[in-house]
Amino acid sequence: MNNDVPETLAAARSRAADLEQQLKLSDEGVSRLAQRCLELEQQVLNYQAALARHGSDNEPAALTLPQLFYDSGSGYSPRECLTVAEDAYDELTHEVSAVFTLPTDARALRLDPGELACCVTDLSISDERLECRAMNGIQLQEDCLLFLDVDPNLTVCSTVPFAAGMKFAVTYHYYPLGRFQHEQPGKALLSALNTIKLHAEAEKNDVLEQLQAALAENTRLNNQLTELQNSRAAYEDSLENLYESSSWRLTAPLRALRRLLRG
């Protein structure tokens, strides 16, 4: 590069590079905000769907019974599933009590407390080496899990292998959302659910505002970058014309002398 090129061009290029970096960061921020907005929108839809399901009170009894799926090597399937008798669930007390015995070695276990959107409380497992962890539930309190999906499930974790013959019992209280909305626990849950829904909607609106601000900033940076790129292109054209001019060639000895004096 010619040493006599004014520093303004270098500054313009540096500024353009800075703007390009800001634009990249802005794009990444917009993408993250858009993703969060979609997640919140889906969460709100789930809450609304859960509330809409509360009116149904004629589900088959089998949908309230637990099932234990065991993966012996080919993933979970209905063929590898342990079920219980209907009397495992007491509709009066909402208590579930079931005993499972593994028929074969298993890589993993999954407990489905039922097939309905529900609230599970006081979950206990008889084997201290085992622990249940909710996969698609919301922990409202330490001993209270809320499942808004119609396929609630928990992963059974263990400090020992799942060997054939392993036997354990599980107990918990099971409240299908559609059946106890008029009971006191149901009323409290619906109130909590509405509060969660309102918070989610408020957060969604906040994220939308941030997204709109980020998009506006993104547009501003794009416009500024375009203007700067156009200015740089025009400046480079003028420099090119200057280098090709006769006056630039005629003043070359003077510039060389100036460099000698500076050196």
C-alpha positions in Angstrom: 0.0 0.0 0.0 1.2 3.5 -0.8 2.6 5.2 2.4 1.1 8.5 1.2 -2.6 7.2 1.4 -4.3 9.5 3.9 -5.1 7.9 7.2 -8.8 8.6 6.6 -9.1 5.5 4.4 -7.6 3.3 7.1 -9.9 4.8 9.7 -12.9 4.2 7.4 -11.9 0.6 6.9 -11.5 0.2 10.7 -14.9 1.7 11.3 -16.5 -0.5 8.7 -14.9 -3.6 10.4 -16.2 -2.4 13.7 -19.7 -2.0 12.3 -19.6 -5.4 10.7 -18.7 -6.9 14.1 -21.5 -5.0 15.7 -23.9 -6.2 13.0 -22.9 -9.8 13.6 -23.4 -9.5 17.3 -26.7 -7.8 16.7 -27.8 -10.6 14.4 -26.9 -13.2 17.0 -28.8 -11.3 19.6 -31.9 -11.1 17.4 -31.7 -14.8 16.7 -31.5 -15.6 20.5 -34.4 -13.3 21.3 -36.5 -14.7 18.4 -35.9 -18.2 19.7 -36.8 -17.2 23.3 -40.0 -15.6 22.0 -41.0 -18.8 20.2 -40.3 -20.8 23.4 -42.4 -18.5 25.5 -45.2 -18.6 22.9 -45.2 -22.4 23.0 -45.2 -22.3 26.8 -48.3 -20.0 26.8 -50.0 -22.3 24.3 -49.3 -25.3 26.6 -50.8 -23.5 29.6 -53.9 -22.6 27.6 -54.3 -26.1 26.3 -53.9 -27.4 29.9 -56.6 -25.1 31.1 -58.9 -26.1 28.3 -58.5 -29.8 29.2 -59.8 -29.3 32.7 -63.4 -29.6 31.6 -63.1 -33.3 30.7 -63.9 -35.8 33.4 -64.7 -39.0 31.6 -61.2 -40.4 30.9 -60.8 -44.2 31.0 -59.5 -45.5 34.3 -56.5 -47.0 32.6 -55.2 -43.6 31.8 -54.7 -42.9 35.5 -52.5 -46.0 36.1 -48.7 -46.0 36.2 -46.6 -47.9 33.7 -42.9 -48.8 33.9 -41.0 -48.9 30.6 -37.7 -50.7 30.5 -35.1 -50.4 27.8 -33.3 -53.7 27.3 -31.3 -52.4 24.3 -33.6 -51.2 21.6 -35.2 -48.2 23.2 -38.6 -47.8 25.0 -41.5 -49.6 23.4 -45.0 -50.9 24.5 -43.6 -54.4 24.3 -41.2 -53.7 27.2 -43.7 -52.2 29.6 -44.9 -53.3 33.1 -48.5 -52.4 34.0 -50.5 -52.6 37.2 -54.1 -53.5 38.2 -56.8 -50.9 38.4 -56.9 -51.0 42.2 -53.4 -49.5 42.2 -55.1 -46.1 42.1 -57.6 -45.0 44.8 -59.9 -42.3 43.3 -61.0 -41.2 46.8 -57.6 -40.5 48.2 -55.8 -40.0 44.9 -53.1 -42.4 46.1 -51.2 -44.7 43.8 -49.2 -47.7 45.0 -47.5 -50.1 42.7 -44.8 -52.8 42.8 -42.6 -53.5 39.8 -40.2 -56.4 39.2 -37.8 -56.2 36.2 -38.2 -59.3 34.0 -34.8 -58.7 32.3 -31.6 -56.6 32.5 -32.3 -53.0 31.4 -30.3 -50.1 30.3 -32.8 -47.5 31.4 -36.2 -47.2 33.1 -39.0 -44.7 32.6 -42.0 -44.3 34.9 -45.2 -42.9 33.5 -47.5 -42.0 36.4 -50.5 -41.9 34.0 -51.5 -40.7 30.6 -53.3 -37.5 31.6 -52.1 -34.0 32.4 -51.8 -34.2 36.1 -50.2 -33.1 39.4 -48.1 -35.7 41.2 -47.3 -35.2 44.9 -45.5 -37.1 47.6 -43.6 -39.4 45.2 -41.6 -42.1 47.0 -39.6 -45.1 45.8 -38.8 -48.0 48.1 -35.2 -48.6 46.9 -32.9 -45.9 48.2 -30.5 -46.6 45.2 -33.2 -45.3 42.8 -34.4 -41.8 42.2 -37.2 -40.4 39.9 -36.5 -37.3 37.9 -39.3 -35.5 35.9 -38.6 -35.2 32.2 -41.5 -33.0 31.1 -42.9 -31.7 34.4 -42.7 -28.4 36.3 -41.6 -28.6 40.0 -44.0 -26.4 41.8 -42.7 -27.4 45.3 -40.2 -29.9 46.6 -42.8 -32.7 46.6 -45.2 -31.4 43.9 -44.8 -31.9 40.1 -47.1 -30.5 37.5 -47.4 -32.2 34.1 -49.2 -30.2 31.5 -48.6 -32.7 28.7 -50.8 -35.8 28.3 -47.8 -38.1 28.5 -46.1 -37.3 31.8 -43.0 -39.3 32.4 -40.1 -39.6 34.9 -36.7 -41.1 34.4 -35.6 -43.6 37.0 -31.9 -43.0 37.9 -29.9 -45.6 39.7 -26.5 -46.0 41.4 -26.5 -49.7 40.4 -27.3 -51.6 37.2 -30.9 -52.4 36.4 -30.6 -56.2 36.8 -33.3 -58.8 36.1 -35.3 -59.4 39.2 -34.8 -55.9 40.7 -38.0 -55.2 42.7 -39.2 -51.9 44.0 -42.4 -50.1 45.0 -43.5 -46.6 44.1 -46.2 -44.5 45.9 -47.5 -41.1 45.1 -50.7 -39.0 44.9 -52.0 -38.5 41.4 -54.4 -35.7 40.5 -55.7 -35.6 36.9 -56.2 -31.9 36.2 -59.6 -32.4 34.7 -61.0 -34.2 37.7 -60.2 -32.1 40.7 -60.6 -28.5 39.5 -63.5 -28.0 42.0 -61.5 -29.4 45.0 -59.3 -27.1 47.0 -56.0 -28.5 45.7 -57.3 -28.0 42.2 -58.4 -24.5 42.8 -55.0 -23.6 44.2 -53.3 -25.3 41.2 -55.5 -23.4 38.7 -54.6 -20.2 40.5 -50.9 -21.0 40.3 -51.3 -22.1 36.7 -52.9 -18.8 35.8 -50.1 -16.9 37.6 -47.5 -18.8 35.7 -49.4 -18.2 32.4 -49.5 -14.4 33.2 -45.8 -14.3 34.0 -45.0 -16.2 30.8 -47.1 -13.8 28.7 -45.5 -10.8 30.4 -42.0 -12.2 29.8 -43.0 -12.9 26.2 -44.1 -9.3 25.7 -40.9 -8.1 27.2 -38.9 -10.3 24.9 -40.9 -9.0 21.9 -40.1 -5.4 22.9 -36.4 -6.4 23.1 -36.7 -8.1 19.8 -38.2 -5.1 18.1 -35.5 -2.9 19.6 -32.8 -5.3 18.4 -34.3 -5.4 14.9 -34.4 -1.6 14.8 -30.7 -1.4 16.0 -29.9 -4.1 13.4 -31.5 -2.0 10.7 -29.7 1.1 11.8 -26.3 -0.6 11.8 -27.1 -2.1 8.4 -27.9 1.4 7.0 -24.8 2.9 8.6 -22.6 0.1 7.3 -24.0 0.6 3.8 -23.4 4.3 3.9 -19.9 3.8 5.1 -19.2 1.2 2.5 -20.5 3.6 -0.2 -18.3 6.4 1.2 -15.3 4.2 1.3 -15.9 3.1 -2.3 -16.2 6.7 -3.4 -13.1 7.6 -1.4 -11.1 4.8 -3.0 -12.2 5.9 -6.4 -11.1 9.4 -5.8 -7.8 8.2 -4.5 -7.4 6.0 -7.6 -8.1 9.0 -9.8 -5.6 11.0 -7.8 -2.8 8.4 -8.2 -3.4 8.4 -12.0 -3.4 12.2 -12.3 -0.4 14.0 -13.8 -0.2 16.3 -10.7 0.5 13.2 -8.5 3.3 12.1 -10.8 4.8 15.6 -11.0 4.9 16.0 -7.2 6.5 12.6 -6.6 10.0 14.2 -6.2 8.6 16.5 -3.5 7.1 13.6 -1.6 10.3 11.6 -1.8 12.3 14.6 -0.5 9.8 15.0 2.4 10.3 11.3 3.3 14.1 11.8 3.3 13.8 14.8 5.6 11.5 12.9 8.0 13.8 9.9 8.0 
